[in-house]
């Protein structure tokens, strides 16, 4: 199956959801141009409160469209941008990628995968009970996070719906994604 960008979203103001756009521009070392979470240092409010000098490992948020179908089966209505992601993909298992994977988006942009999104209680403000659907426990008790992945922009470029997504795995050994 070909992996593609389904939607792109950004918001210049703090808001849980992000409106879909015709395109977004990724800026190397910063994130999505005009997005509230773009920057060299952390922009998420909780992380800024802890230490505003931390590097921003959450410049770009990606979610796989397949999660929306799973959530729909559980009675939730969720679409691209609703969970605050910048890029919605299809046909690629984002959650299984190792740390350091390079995602080539369209003709120029490259995002390096840094880890898993760790959703907060705001997700339940969007739709009650949704947090339990995207964060759960495996049979062995480990926490399972399904609300997408985070990355940093290594090469800038314009990303549009319909663009190809290609994953380049890092040289092994591979490290599984952890929350960032």
Secondary structure, DSSP 4 states (H G I P E B T S, - for coil): ---EEEEEE--SS--SS--EES-EEEETTTEETT-TT-SSB--SHHHHHH-TTSB-S-SEEEEETHHHHHHHHTT----TTTTS-SEEEESS-GGGPPTT-EEEETTTEEEEEEEE----THHHHHSTTHHHHHEEE-TTS-EEE-S-EEEEEEE-EEE-TT-BEEEEPPSSSPPPP-B-
